[in-house]
Amino acid sequence: MQAFRASILHLLDDPAKAAEGAVAFHEDGLLLVEDGRVIGCGAYAELAPWLGGAELEDLTGHLITPGFVDTHIHFPQVDVIAAHGKQLLDWLEQHTFPAEAAFADPKHAADTAAFFLDELLRNGTTTALVFGSVHKVSVDALFAEAYARDMRLIAGKSLMDRNAPDGLTDTVESSREDMQALIADWHGKGRLGYAVTPRFAISCSDAQLAMAGEILAEHPDVWMQTHLSENLHEIKETARLFPKAKDYLDVYDRFGLLRQRSVFAHCVHLKGDAFRRLAAKGGAVAFCPTSNLFLGSGLFPLEEACSHGVKVGIGTDVGAGTTFSILHTLGEAYKVGQLRGDALDPFQALYLATLGGARALDLDDKIGNLAPGKEADFLVLDLAATPLIARRLAGGKSLADKLFALTVLGDDRVVARTYLAGVERWRR
């Protein structure tokens, strides 16, 4: 048994819906881990009798939280993060597509996968839903590296059979063959999962989207990830390509892609009826504030989405997103809310990054908080990582005030250690 003494903060429910009992905080806490799972989490005074002969690691002065969940990120876009450009469609053509073409090379894919996963862990992300390139080898490389780290990771190869450069398109049959092989080789191996991944409607023919729906029907426990309603020009082009669809969401729904375990990135311009339909079928949204701001896409209506019962997680969306840090991304989510007149509560922000993200991925029975029985993916945060953070938190008026300051001022420097299934995988 492993035992860690520190302050502990996690969410037991959505604080926006369960005002009482949603936030669990132990100023002097104890986390007990055995065989990769949490067996106890609470006040030190109450759990200390459980210690027996276990060695206690005293991390007083630090804060233990669940690992962060990134519900939308692009592994092949690492090298175009912070690339100057215009808005979405131009940015894809100018930066993204040339970078993704390199992932036909297995060595480049493997080298980038190792860097990518280490960067996630350095920033405290323990679970991620990831886009690969169109090349099967890119996803093989990513899964191999994640498996070696025993990381909970869901990924898929991008589907693009039109409106993409030479070397980045596939066919309906080649996509089907690649996905069947990837599912057979990796889905359910260790803590890995496969996601059917139409890049977005513009890149997929009717036949490609229909085939994606068939794969989902054949494998009901896999995930589906794509983009939805991110950019006004993208929405207009989608309507032109799919004139029979009621709206952008309906493009996916009519092919069987809107369901439980379907995660739609962005949804910046979605409105009430679409949110209601999305929630009714169990779909989820990945809120990606840094990329929405960077590409000038718009301001996601978080409060409206949640009011319709939509499951929402946070996404960094690297490389249009400008940071791997979920902490920093939460600070930007607050700013998006301010521009919309909806100030994001700090506990709600932590919920989006942990239990909310787990619920968006239909994994809240396994991850998302530190309840007994959950997989022991957790972080040790340094509350004095910088002189400014140390000074600001020392003068904090309340737990909420300190947590808010941490999300605004924090970044990778705050993450002192990252644990996957009870094993330390990163130490600053």
C-alpha positions as a Markdown table, in Angstrom:
| # | Residue | x | y | z |
|---|---|---|---|---|
| 1 | Met | 0.0 | 0.0 | 0.0 |
| 2 | Gln | 1.1 | 3.5 | -0.8 |
| 3 | Ala | 0.2 | 6.4 | 1.5 |
| 4 | Phe | 0.4 | 10.2 | 0.7 |
| 5 | Arg | -0.2 | 12.9 | 3.2 |
| 6 | Ala | -1.1 | 16.3 | 1.8 |
| 7 | Ser | -4.0 | 18.6 | 1.2 |
| 8 | Ile | -6.5 | 16.9 | -1.1 |
| 9 | Leu | -9.1 | 18.4 | -3.3 |
| 10 | His | -11.5 | 16.6 | -5.7 |
| 11 | Leu | -15.1 | 16.7 | -6.9 |
| 12 | Leu | -17.8 | 14.2 | -6.0 |
| 13 | Asp | -20.4 | 15.7 | -8.3 |
| 14 | Asp | -21.1 | 18.7 | -10.6 |
| 15 | Pro | -21.0 | 21.7 | -8.2 |
| 16 | Ala | -23.4 | 23.5 | -10.5 |
| 17 | Lys | -26.1 | 20.9 | -9.8 |
| 18 | Ala | -25.1 | 19.6 | -6.3 |
| 19 | Ala | -24.4 | 22.6 | -4.1 |
| 20 | Glu | -24.1 | 20.4 | -1.1 |
| 21 | Gly | -21.4 | 17.8 | -1.0 |
| 22 | Ala | -19.9 | 18.2 | -4.5 |
| 23 | Val | -16.6 | 19.5 | -3.2 |
| 24 | Ala | -14.4 | 17.3 | -1.1 |
| 25 | Phe | -11.4 | 19.1 | 0.5 |
| 26 | His | -9.1 | 17.9 | 3.3 |
| 27 | Glu | -6.6 | 20.4 | 4.5 |
| 28 | Asp | -4.7 | 17.6 | 6.2 |
| 29 | Gly | -5.6 | 14.6 | 4.0 |
| 30 | Leu | -4.4 | 11.1 | 3.3 |
| 31 | Leu | -4.6 | 9.2 | 0.0 |
| 32 | Leu | -4.2 | 5.4 | 0.2 |
| 33 | Val | -3.4 | 3.5 | -3.0 |
| 34 | Glu | -3.0 | -0.2 | -3.6 |
| 35 | Asp | -2.6 | -2.2 | -6.8 |
| 36 | Gly | -3.1 | 1.0 | -8.9 |
| 37 | Arg | -6.4 | 1.9 | -7.3 |
| 38 | Val | -7.6 | 4.3 | -4.6 |
| 39 | Ile | -8.5 | 2.4 | -1.4 |
| 40 | Gly | -9.0 | 5.4 | 0.8 |
| 41 | Cys | -9.2 | 9.2 | 0.6 |
| 42 | Gly | -10.1 | 11.6 | 3.4 |
| 43 | Ala | -8.9 | 13.3 | 6.5 |
| 44 | Tyr | -5.5 | 12.1 | 7.9 |
| 45 | Ala | -6.9 | 11.8 | 11.4 |
| 46 | Glu | -9.6 | 9.5 | 10.3 |
| 47 | Leu | -7.6 | 7.3 | 7.9 |
| 48 | Ala | -4.3 | 7.1 | 9.7 |
| 49 | Pro | -5.3 | 3.9 | 11.6 |
| 50 | Trp | -5.5 | 2.2 | 8.2 |
| 51 | Leu | -1.8 | 2.8 | 7.6 |
| 52 | Gly | -0.4 | -0.3 | 9.4 |
| 53 | Gly | 3.1 | -0.8 | 8.2 |
| 54 | Ala | 2.8 | 1.2 | 5.0 |
| 55 | Glu | 5.4 | 3.8 | 4.4 |
| 56 | Leu | 3.9 | 7.3 | 4.5 |
| 57 | Glu | 5.1 | 10.0 | 2.1 |
| 58 | Asp | 4.7 | 13.4 | 3.7 |
| 59 | Leu | 3.8 | 16.0 | 1.1 |
| 60 | Thr | 2.5 | 18.6 | 3.5 |
| 61 | Gly | 2.3 | 22.0 | 1.7 |
| 62 | His | 1.3 | 20.4 | -1.6 |
| 63 | Leu | -2.1 | 19.7 | -3.0 |
| 64 | Ile | -3.2 | 16.4 | -4.4 |
| 65 | Thr | -5.9 | 16.4 | -7.1 |
| 66 | Pro | -7.2 | 13.9 | -9.7 |
| 67 | Gly | -5.3 | 13.8 | -12.9 |
| 68 | Phe | -6.5 | 16.2 | -15.6 |
| 69 | Val | -8.7 | 14.9 | -18.5 |
| 70 | Asp | -8.1 | 16.5 | -22.0 |
| 71 | Thr | -11.1 | 15.8 | -24.1 |
| 72 | His | -9.7 | 17.2 | -27.4 |
| 73 | Ile | -6.1 | 17.4 | -28.6 |
| 74 | His | -4.2 | 16.7 | -31.9 |
| 75 | Phe | -1.0 | 14.6 | -31.6 |
| 76 | Pro | 0.2 | 15.4 | -35.1 |
| 77 | Gln | 0.0 | 19.2 | -34.5 |
| 78 | Val | 2.6 | 19.5 | -31.8 |
| 79 | Asp | 5.1 | 21.2 | -34.2 |
| 80 | Val | 2.6 | 23.8 | -35.4 |
| 81 | Ile | 1.6 | 25.1 | -32.0 |
| 82 | Ala | 1.9 | 28.9 | -32.0 |
| 83 | Ala | 2.0 | 29.1 | -35.8 |
| 84 | His | 0.8 | 32.4 | -37.1 |
| 85 | Gly | -2.1 | 32.3 | -39.5 |
| 86 | Lys | -5.7 | 33.2 | -40.3 |
| 87 | Gln | -8.8 | 31.4 | -39.2 |
| 88 | Leu | -9.7 | 27.7 | -39.2 |
| 89 | Leu | -9.8 | 26.6 | -42.8 |
| 90 | Asp | -6.8 | 28.8 | -43.9 |
| 91 | Trp | -4.8 | 27.6 | -40.8 |
| 92 | Leu | -5.4 | 24.0 | -41.7 |
| 93 | Glu | -4.2 | 24.5 | -45.2 |
| 94 | Gln | -1.2 | 26.6 | -44.3 |
| 95 | His | 0.1 | 24.8 | -41.2 |
| 96 | Thr | -1.8 | 21.6 | -40.2 |
| 97 | Phe | -1.9 | 19.6 | -43.4 |
| 98 | Pro | 1.8 | 20.0 | -44.2 |
| 99 | Ala | 2.7 | 19.0 | -40.7 |
| 100 | Glu | 0.5 | 16.0 | -40.7 |
| 101 | Ala | 1.9 | 14.7 | -44.0 |
| 102 | Ala | 5.1 | 13.8 | -42.1 |
| 103 | Phe | 3.3 | 11.2 | -40.0 |
| 104 | Ala | 3.4 | 8.7 | -42.9 |
| 105 | Asp | 7.0 | 8.1 | -41.5 |
| 106 | Pro | 6.8 | 5.6 | -38.6 |
| 107 | Lys | 10.0 | 6.9 | -37.0 |
| 108 | His | 8.7 | 10.5 | -37.0 |
| 109 | Ala | 5.4 | 9.3 | -35.6 |
| 110 | Ala | 7.1 | 7.3 | -32.8 |
| 111 | Asp | 9.5 | 10.1 | -31.8 |
| 112 | Thr | 6.6 | 12.7 | -31.8 |
| 113 | Ala | 4.3 | 10.3 | -29.8 |
| 114 | Ala | 6.9 | 9.9 | -27.1 |
| 115 | Phe | 7.4 | 13.7 | -26.8 |
| 116 | Phe | 3.6 | 14.3 | -26.9 |
| 117 | Leu | 2.8 | 11.9 | -24.1 |
| 118 | Asp | 5.7 | 13.2 | -21.9 |
| 119 | Glu | 4.4 | 16.7 | -22.5 |
| 120 | Leu | 0.9 | 15.7 | -21.4 |
| 121 | Leu | 2.3 | 14.1 | -18.2 |
| 122 | Arg | 4.5 | 17.1 | -17.5 |
| 123 | Asn | 1.4 | 19.2 | -17.6 |
| 124 | Gly | -0.7 | 16.9 | -15.4 |
| 125 | Thr | -2.9 | 15.3 | -18.1 |
| 126 | Thr | -3.5 | 11.7 | -17.3 |
| 127 | Thr | -6.3 | 10.9 | -19.7 |
| 128 | Ala | -6.7 | 12.3 | -23.2 |
| 129 | Leu | -9.0 | 11.9 | -26.3 |
| 130 | Val | -6.6 | 12.3 | -29.2 |
| 131 | Phe | -6.7 | 12.8 | -33.0 |
| 132 | Gly | -4.1 | 11.0 | -35.0 |
| 133 | Ser | -3.2 | 11.8 | -38.6 |
| 134 | Val | -4.9 | 10.0 | -41.5 |
| 135 | His | -2.0 | 7.4 | -41.4 |
| 136 | Lys | -2.5 | 4.2 | -39.4 |
| 137 | Val | 1.1 | 4.2 | -38.4 |
| 138 | Ser | 0.6 | 7.4 | -36.5 |
| 139 | Val | -2.0 | 5.8 | -34.2 |
| 140 | Asp | 0.0 | 2.6 | -33.8 |
| 141 | Ala | 2.9 | 4.7 | -32.6 |
| 142 | Leu | 0.8 | 6.7 | -30.2 |
| 143 | Phe | -0.9 | 3.6 | -28.7 |
| 144 | Ala | 2.4 | 1.9 | -28.3 |
| 145 | Glu | 3.9 | 4.8 | -26.3 |
| 146 | Ala | 0.7 | 5.1 | -24.2 |
| 147 | Tyr | 0.6 | 1.4 | -23.5 |
| 148 | Ala | 4.3 | 1.5 | -22.3 |
| 149 | Arg | 3.3 | 4.2 | -19.8 |
| 150 | Asp | 0.0 | 2.5 | -18.7 |
| 151 | Met | -1.8 | 5.7 | -19.7 |
| 152 | Arg | -5.6 | 5.9 | -20.1 |
| 153 | Leu | -5.8 | 7.2 | -23.7 |
| 154 | Ile | -8.4 | 7.1 | -26.5 |
| 155 | Ala | -7.3 | 7.9 | -30.0 |
| 156 | Gly | -8.2 | 7.3 | -33.7 |
| 157 | Lys | -6.9 | 7.9 | -37.2 |
| 158 | Ser | -8.5 | 10.9 | -39.0 |
| 159 | Leu | -10.9 | 10.1 | -41.7 |
| 160 | Met | -10.5 | 12.3 | -44.8 |
| 161 | Asp | -11.5 | 11.1 | -48.2 |
| 162 | Arg | -12.0 | 14.5 | -49.8 |
| 163 | Asn | -11.0 | 18.2 | -49.5 |
| 164 | Ala | -7.5 | 17.4 | -48.3 |
| 165 | Pro | -4.1 | 17.5 | -50.0 |
| 166 | Asp | -2.5 | 14.5 | -51.8 |
| 167 | Gly | -1.0 | 12.2 | -49.2 |
| 168 | Leu | -3.6 | 13.0 | -46.6 |
| 169 | Thr | -6.7 | 11.4 | -48.1 |
| 170 | Asp | -7.8 | 7.9 | -47.6 |
| 171 | Thr | -10.7 | 5.9 | -49.1 |
| 172 | Val | -13.8 | 4.3 | -47.5 |
| 173 | Glu | -12.4 | 0.9 | -47.8 |
| 174 | Ser | -8.8 | 1.7 | -46.7 |
| 175 | Ser | -10.3 | 3.6 | -43.7 |
| 176 | Arg | -12.5 | 0.6 | -42.8 |
| 177 | Glu | -9.6 | -1.8 | -43.0 |
| 178 | Asp | -7.3 | 0.5 | -40.9 |
| 179 | Met | -9.9 | 1.0 | -38.2 |
| 180 | Gln | -10.8 | -2.6 | -37.9 |
| 181 | Ala | -7.1 | -3.5 | -37.5 |
| 182 | Leu | -6.5 | -0.7 | -34.9 |
| 183 | Ile | -9.5 | -1.7 | -32.9 |
| 184 | Ala | -8.4 | -5.4 | -32.9 |
| 185 | Asp | -4.9 | -4.5 | -31.9 |
| 186 | Trp | -5.4 | -1.7 | -29.3 |
| 187 | His | -9.0 | -1.2 | -28.1 |
| 188 | Gly | -9.2 | -2.5 | -24.6 |
| 189 | Lys | -5.5 | -3.3 | -24.4 |
| 190 | Gly | -4.3 | -2.0 | -21.1 |
| 191 | Arg | -6.1 | 1.3 | -20.6 |
| 192 | Leu | -6.5 | 2.2 | -24.3 |
| 193 | Gly | -9.6 | 2.9 | -26.3 |
| 194 | Tyr | -10.3 | 3.5 | -30.0 |
| 195 | Ala | -12.2 | 6.5 | -31.3 |
| 196 | Val | -13.8 | 6.6 | -34.8 |
| 197 | Thr | -12.5 | 10.0 | -36.0 |
| 198 | Pro | -14.0 | 11.8 | -38.9 |
| 199 | Arg | -11.9 | 15.0 | -39.0 |
| 200 | Phe | -15.0 | 17.1 | -39.8 |
| 201 | Ala | -17.9 | 16.9 | -42.1 |
| 202 | Ile | -16.1 | 18.8 | -44.9 |
| 203 | Ser | -13.3 | 16.2 | -45.1 |
| 204 | Cys | -15.7 | 13.2 | -45.4 |
| 205 | Ser | -18.0 | 12.0 | -48.1 |
| 206 | Asp | -21.4 | 10.6 | -47.4 |
| 207 | Ala | -20.0 | 7.2 | -48.0 |
| 208 | Gln | -17.2 | 7.8 | -45.5 |
| 209 | Leu | -19.5 | 9.0 | -42.8 |
| 210 | Ala | -21.9 | 6.1 | -43.4 |
| 211 | Met | -19.0 | 3.7 | -43.0 |
| 212 | Ala | -17.9 | 5.4 | -39.8 |
| 213 | Gly | -21.5 | 4.8 | -38.5 |
| 214 | Glu | -21.3 | 1.2 | -39.5 |
| 215 | Ile | -18.0 | 0.7 | -37.5 |
| 216 | Leu | -19.7 | 2.3 | -34.4 |
| 217 | Ala | -22.6 | 0.0 | -34.8 |
| 218 | Glu | -20.3 | -3.0 | -35.0 |
| 219 | His | -18.2 | -1.9 | -32.0 |
| 220 | Pro | -20.6 | -0.1 | -29.6 |
| 221 | Asp | -18.0 | 0.3 | -26.9 |
| 222 | Val | -15.7 | 2.5 | -29.0 |
| 223 | Trp | -15.8 | 6.3 | -29.0 |
| 224 | Met | -16.5 | 8.8 | -31.8 |
| 225 | Gln | -14.8 | 12.2 | -32.0 |
| 226 | Thr | -15.0 | 15.0 | -34.5 |
| 227 | His | -15.4 | 18.8 | -34.8 |
| 228 | Leu | -18.7 | 20.6 | -34.8 |
| 229 | Ser | -19.7 | 24.2 | -35.4 |
| 230 | Glu | -16.3 | 25.8 | -34.8 |
| 231 | Asn | -16.1 | 28.5 | -37.5 |
| 232 | Leu | -18.6 | 30.4 | -39.5 |
| 233 | His | -17.0 | 29.6 | -42.8 |
| 234 | Glu | -16.8 | 26.0 | -41.9 |
| 235 | Ile | -20.5 | 25.9 | -41.0 |
| 236 | Lys | -21.4 | 27.6 | -44.3 |
| 237 | Glu | -19.3 | 25.1 | -46.3 |
| 238 | Thr | -20.8 | 22.1 | -44.4 |
| 239 | Ala | -24.3 | 23.3 | -45.3 |
| 240 | Arg | -23.3 | 23.5 | -48.9 |
| 241 | Leu | -21.9 | 20.0 | -48.9 |
| 242 | Phe | -24.9 | 18.5 | -47.0 |
| 243 | Pro | -28.0 | 20.3 | -48.3 |
| 244 | Lys | -30.4 | 17.6 | -47.0 |
| 245 | Ala | -29.2 | 18.0 | -43.4 |
| 246 | Lys | -31.3 | 20.0 | -40.9 |
| 247 | Asp | -28.1 | 21.6 | -39.5 |
| 248 | Tyr | -24.5 | 20.8 | -38.8 |
| 249 | Leu | -25.3 | 18.4 | -35.9 |
| 250 | Asp | -27.8 | 16.6 | -38.1 |
| 251 | Val | -25.0 | 15.8 | -40.6 |
| 252 | Tyr | -23.5 | 13.5 | -38.0 |
| 253 | Asp | -26.8 | 12.3 | -36.5 |
| 254 | Arg | -28.2 | 11.0 | -39.8 |
| 255 | Phe | -25.1 | 8.8 | -40.2 |
| 256 | Gly | -25.4 | 7.3 | -36.7 |
| 257 | Leu | -22.5 | 9.3 | -35.2 |
| 258 | Leu | -24.5 | 11.1 | -32.4 |
| 259 | Arg | -24.6 | 8.7 | -29.4 |
| 260 | Gln | -23.2 | 7.9 | -26.0 |
| 261 | Arg | -19.4 | 8.3 | -26.2 |
| 262 | Ser | -19.6 | 10.8 | -29.0 |
| 263 | Val | -17.5 | 13.9 | -28.3 |
| 264 | Phe | -17.8 | 17.0 | -30.4 |
| 265 | Ala | -15.1 | 19.6 | -30.2 |
| 266 | His | -15.9 | 23.3 | -30.1 |
| 267 | Cys | -19.7 | 23.8 | -30.7 |
| 268 | Val | -19.0 | 27.5 | -30.5 |
| 269 | His | -22.0 | 28.4 | -32.6 |
| 270 | Leu | -24.4 | 25.7 | -31.5 |
| 271 | Lys | -27.8 | 26.9 | -30.1 |
| 272 | Gly | -30.6 | 25.6 | -27.9 |
| 273 | Asp | -32.4 | 23.0 | -30.1 |
| 274 | Ala | -29.1 | 21.5 | -31.2 |
| 275 | Phe | -27.8 | 21.4 | -27.6 |
| 276 | Arg | -31.0 | 19.6 | -26.5 |
| 277 | Arg | -30.7 | 17.0 | -29.3 |
| 278 | Leu | -27.1 | 16.5 | -28.4 |
| 279 | Ala | -27.9 | 15.9 | -24.8 |
| 280 | Ala | -30.8 | 13.7 | -25.5 |
| 281 | Lys | -28.6 | 11.2 | -27.3 |
| 282 | Gly | -25.8 | 11.2 | -24.7 |
| 283 | Gly | -23.2 | 13.2 | -26.7 |
| 284 | Ala | -20.6 | 15.5 | -25.1 |
| 285 | Val | -18.8 | 18.7 | -26.0 |
| 286 | Ala | -15.1 | 19.5 | -25.7 |
| 287 | Phe | -14.7 | 23.2 | -24.7 |
| 288 | Cys | -11.5 | 24.5 | -26.2 |
| 289 | Pro | -11.0 | 28.1 | -25.2 |
| 290 | Thr | -7.4 | 28.7 | -26.2 |
| 291 | Ser | -7.9 | 27.5 | -29.8 |
| 292 | Asn | -11.3 | 29.3 | -30.1 |
| 293 | Leu | -9.5 | 32.6 | -29.1 |
| 294 | Phe | -6.4 | 31.9 | -31.2 |
| 295 | Leu | -8.2 | 31.2 | -34.4 |
| 296 | Gly | -10.9 | 33.8 | -33.7 |
| 297 | Ser | -13.6 | 31.2 | -33.9 |
| 298 | Gly | -15.9 | 32.6 | -31.2 |
| 299 | Leu | -16.9 | 32.2 | -27.5 |
| 300 | Phe | -18.4 | 28.9 | -26.4 |
| 301 | Pro | -21.7 | 29.3 | -24.6 |
| 302 | Leu | -20.8 | 27.0 | -21.6 |
| 303 | Glu | -23.7 | 28.0 | -19.4 |
| 304 | Glu | -26.3 | 27.4 | -22.2 |
| 305 | Ala | -24.8 | 24.0 | -23.0 |
| 306 | Cys | -24.9 | 23.0 | -19.4 |
| 307 | Ser | -28.5 | 24.3 | -19.0 |
| 308 | His | -29.6 | 21.8 | -21.6 |
| 309 | Gly | -27.9 | 18.9 | -19.8 |
| 310 | Val | -24.9 | 18.6 | -22.2 |
| 311 | Lys | -21.9 | 16.9 | -20.8 |
| 312 | Val | -18.9 | 19.2 | -21.2 |
| 313 | Gly | -15.2 | 18.6 | -20.7 |
| 314 | Ile | -12.2 | 20.8 | -21.3 |
| 315 | Gly | -9.9 | 20.5 | -24.3 |
| 316 | Thr | -6.5 | 22.0 | -25.1 |
| 317 | Asp | -6.8 | 21.4 | -28.8 |
| 318 | Val | -3.1 | 21.6 | -29.4 |
| 319 | Gly | -1.9 | 22.8 | -31.9 |
| 320 | Ala | -4.5 | 25.5 | -32.6 |
| 321 | Gly | -4.7 | 25.5 | -28.8 |
| 322 | Thr | -1.8 | 27.4 | -27.4 |
| 323 | Thr | -0.8 | 25.3 | -24.3 |
| 324 | Phe | -0.7 | 21.7 | -23.1 |
| 325 | Ser | -1.6 | 23.0 | -19.6 |
| 326 | Ile | -5.1 | 22.3 | -18.5 |
| 327 | Leu | -4.6 | 24.7 | -15.6 |
| 328 | His | -3.7 | 27.5 | -18.1 |
| 329 | Thr | -6.7 | 26.5 | -20.3 |
| 330 | Leu | -9.1 | 26.8 | -17.3 |
| 331 | Gly | -7.8 | 30.4 | -16.9 |
| 332 | Glu | -8.7 | 31.1 | -20.5 |
| 333 | Ala | -12.1 | 29.5 | -20.1 |
| 334 | Tyr | -12.8 | 32.0 | -17.3 |
| 335 | Lys | -11.9 | 34.8 | -19.7 |
| 336 | Val | -14.3 | 33.4 | -22.4 |
| 337 | Gly | -17.0 | 33.4 | -19.8 |
| 338 | Gln | -16.3 | 36.9 | -18.8 |
| 339 | Leu | -16.7 | 38.1 | -22.4 |
| 340 | Arg | -20.1 | 36.3 | -22.4 |
| 341 | Gly | -21.1 | 37.7 | -19.1 |
| 342 | Asp | -20.9 | 34.3 | -17.3 |
| 343 | Ala | -18.1 | 34.1 | -14.8 |
| 344 | Leu | -16.9 | 30.5 | -14.4 |
| 345 | Asp | -16.8 | 29.3 | -10.8 |
| 346 | Pro | -13.4 | 27.9 | -9.9 |
| 347 | Phe | -14.9 | 24.6 | -8.6 |
| 348 | Gln | -16.9 | 24.3 | -11.8 |
| 349 | Ala | -13.6 | 24.8 | -13.7 |
| 350 | Leu | -11.9 | 22.0 | -11.7 |
| 351 | Tyr | -14.9 | 19.8 | -12.4 |
| 352 | Leu | -14.6 | 20.3 | -16.2 |
| 353 | Ala | -11.0 | 19.3 | -16.0 |
| 354 | Thr | -11.5 | 16.1 | -13.9 |
| 355 | Leu | -14.9 | 14.5 | -13.2 |
| 356 | Gly | -16.7 | 16.5 | -15.9 |
| 357 | Gly | -14.2 | 15.3 | -18.5 |
| 358 | Ala | -14.5 | 11.8 | -17.2 |
| 359 | Arg | -18.3 | 11.9 | -17.6 |
| 360 | Ala | -17.9 | 13.4 | -21.1 |
| 361 | Leu | -15.8 | 10.4 | -22.0 |
| 362 | Asp | -18.1 | 7.9 | -20.2 |
| 363 | Leu | -15.2 | 7.0 | -17.9 |
| 364 | Asp | -16.5 | 8.3 | -14.6 |
| 365 | Asp | -16.7 | 4.8 | -13.2 |
| 366 | Lys | -12.9 | 4.6 | -13.6 |
| 367 | Ile | -11.4 | 8.1 | -13.3 |
| 368 | Gly | -12.3 | 11.7 | -12.5 |
| 369 | Asn | -11.9 | 11.8 | -8.7 |
| 370 | Leu | -10.2 | 10.0 | -5.9 |
| 371 | Ala | -13.1 | 8.0 | -4.6 |
| 372 | Pro | -12.2 | 4.5 | -3.4 |
| 373 | Gly | -12.2 | 2.0 | -6.3 |
| 374 | Lys | -11.1 | 4.6 | -8.9 |
| 375 | Glu | -7.9 | 4.2 | -10.8 |
| 376 | Ala | -5.1 | 6.1 | -9.0 |
| 377 | Asp | -4.4 | 8.8 | -11.6 |
| 378 | Phe | -3.5 | 11.8 | -9.5 |
| 379 | Leu | -1.2 | 14.9 | -9.3 |
| 380 | Val | 0.9 | 16.5 | -6.6 |
| 381 | Leu | 0.7 | 20.2 | -7.1 |
| 382 | Asp | 3.3 | 22.6 | -5.8 |
| 383 | Leu | 1.5 | 25.6 | -4.2 |
| 384 | Ala | 4.8 | 27.5 | -4.1 |
| 385 | Ala | 5.9 | 26.7 | -7.7 |
| 386 | Thr | 6.7 | 30.4 | -8.4 |
| 387 | Pro | 7.2 | 33.3 | -6.0 |
| 388 | Leu | 4.1 | 35.0 | -7.3 |
| 389 | Ile | 1.9 | 31.9 | -6.8 |
| 390 | Ala | 3.3 | 31.3 | -3.3 |
| 391 | Arg | 2.6 | 34.9 | -2.3 |
| 392 | Arg | -0.9 | 35.0 | -3.9 |
| 393 | Leu | -2.0 | 31.7 | -2.3 |
| 394 | Ala | -0.6 | 32.6 | 1.1 |
| 395 | Gly | -2.9 | 35.6 | 1.1 |
| 396 | Gly | -5.9 | 33.7 | -0.2 |
| 397 | Lys | -9.2 | 34.4 | 1.5 |
| 398 | Ser | -10.9 | 31.1 | 0.9 |
| 399 | Leu | -10.4 | 27.8 | -0.8 |
| 400 | Ala | -12.3 | 29.1 | -3.9 |
| 401 | Asp | -10.1 | 32.2 | -4.0 |
| 402 | Lys | -7.0 | 30.1 | -3.9 |
| 403 | Leu | -8.2 | 27.6 | -6.5 |
| 404 | Phe | -9.2 | 30.5 | -8.8 |
| 405 | Ala | -5.7 | 32.1 | -8.5 |
| 406 | Leu | -4.1 | 28.7 | -9.2 |
| 407 | Thr | -6.1 | 28.3 | -12.5 |
| 408 | Val | -5.2 | 31.8 | -13.6 |
| 409 | Leu | -1.5 | 31.8 | -12.6 |
| 410 | Gly | -0.8 | 28.1 | -12.9 |
| 411 | Asp | 0.8 | 26.2 | -15.7 |
| 412 | Asp | 3.2 | 23.2 | -16.0 |
| 413 | Arg | 5.5 | 24.5 | -13.2 |
| 414 | Val | 2.8 | 23.8 | -10.7 |
| 415 | Val | 2.8 | 20.1 | -11.5 |
| 416 | Ala | 5.4 | 18.5 | -9.2 |
| 417 | Arg | 4.5 | 14.9 | -9.9 |
| 418 | Thr | 2.1 | 12.9 | -12.1 |
| 419 | Tyr | 0.9 | 9.4 | -11.2 |
| 420 | Leu | -0.7 | 6.9 | -13.5 |
| 421 | Ala | -2.4 | 3.9 | -11.7 |
| 422 | Gly | -0.3 | 4.6 | -8.6 |
| 423 | Val | 3.0 | 4.8 | -10.5 |
| 424 | Glu | 4.9 | 8.0 | -10.6 |
| 425 | Arg | 5.4 | 8.8 | -14.3 |
| 426 | Trp | 6.6 | 12.4 | -14.0 |
| 427 | Arg | 8.5 | 14.4 | -11.4 |
| 428 | Arg | 9.6 | 18.0 | -11.9 |
